[in-house]
Amino acid sequence: MALVFEQINAEGLAHLSYIVGDDKAGVVAVIDPRRDVDIYIQRARELGVRIVQIIETHIHADFVSGSHELKARTGAPISGGKSSDYQFEIQQLSEGDELKLGNVTLRALHTPGHTPEHVSFSISDAKQGEAPFGIFTGDTLFNLDVGRPDLLGGGTEKKLAAQLYHSLFDKLVPLGDRLEIYPSHGAGSACGKSIGDRRQSTIGNERIFSEAFKERSEAEFVEWILGGMPEPPTHYARLKKVNAKGAKVLGDVPILPPLSPQEFQQLMQDENTVVIDARSILAFGGGHIPGAINIALRPEFPNWVGWTIDPEKKILLVLESERGVTLASQQLFRLGYDNIAGYLHDGMTSWQNAGLPLKHLGEWTVHELNQHKDDPNVTVLDVANCKHREMKLQTRRF
């Protein structure tokens, strides 16, 4: 019998959640669960344990929390920090409050900065002494980065940045260099400026290698952290409201209906409908449905959808495989897109066989583009990812 500790990565969102507890006592907690919660239920069943606690480090803005889905399935209570923004029943914890899971103890530490209510949780195992061996830092501290204090907006940025400074230097650093860090995000999330590739770290590693721990005054830290901050993703404000209210319980990722070309074309006539063609850029350029938007099913897919697609729109999908349909459904579900009408059965093959209209998008190699560099009518729109791993738009006129 031993400590239960599992990290679960939701690809695309770069979201990390955790199952922790004591298998001898038969109890575990889930920290920062994603919306499709079957994975936690399945692992608990395989481990022979019960989920007795659901923990939120803060009100998330980049994905729909699975806390309510998990509570509906298990009956476990939800715990988190103190905030009047919560519009549902939650056990609001103060600093020092403890959650017992057999030999495992989770202890709340108020670490505001990314959000005002943010709490981190140190973890200790009685079999290894009373001192904690790690801490779940949520969105306060990542590998080589810290949580952004600018996402709430409304003039709170400097206040939150100052709070983040004290959370790092007055709360986390004193815990000691050996303490392991378990964050809620890895590389690819826009909850930090440029999160490192490692999905866990130590306080000591971050003090040595992270720019955030460079010796600065509070004022210097605030100026540094807010300087050059990328624009907040447009869907973050919406998801913050969804999670503060408590997401609708749907039970599972909806199974999307396959649509014939004729049914698909008919649904497209609704002006409130958008067609997302999630095939590769090359496939889209070779031939696509008129009016479709190309958002390739790559790791960046959820962020690009969040930036560009109105959640009130009805969505139709074009993909190349059943696996692609499943993956896209999961990603959209995690972002709170609950109005997906279906997908084109057999993809573009069925559309072409039905003799329906196609549009093509010309493509240039870099050499062909270079030949047009002196053309005053050519403008290049560069949408390549930058080091901050979010969608940036830059224009350059040759």
Buried (B, 14 or more C-beta within 10 A) or exposed (E): EEBBBBBBBBBBBBBBBBBBBBBBBBBBBBBBBBBBBEBBBEBBEEBEBBBBBBBBBBBBBBBBBBBBBBBEBBEBBBBBBBBEEBEEEBEBBEBEBEBBBBBBBBBBBBBBBBBBBBBBBBBBBEEEEEEBBBBBBBBBBBBBBBBBBBBBEEEBBBBBBBBBBBBBBEBBBEBEEEBBBBBBBBBBBBBBBBBBEBBBBBBBBBBEEBBBBEEBEEEEBBEBBBEEBBEBBEBBEBBBEBBBBBBEEBEEBEEBEBBBBEBBBEBBEEEEBBBBBBBBBEBBBBBBBEEBBBBBBEBBBBBBBBBBBEBEBBBBBBBBEEEBBBBBBBBBBBBBBBBBBBBBBBBBEBBEEEEBEEEEEEEEEEEEEEEEEEEEEEEEEEEEBEEBBBBBEEEEEE
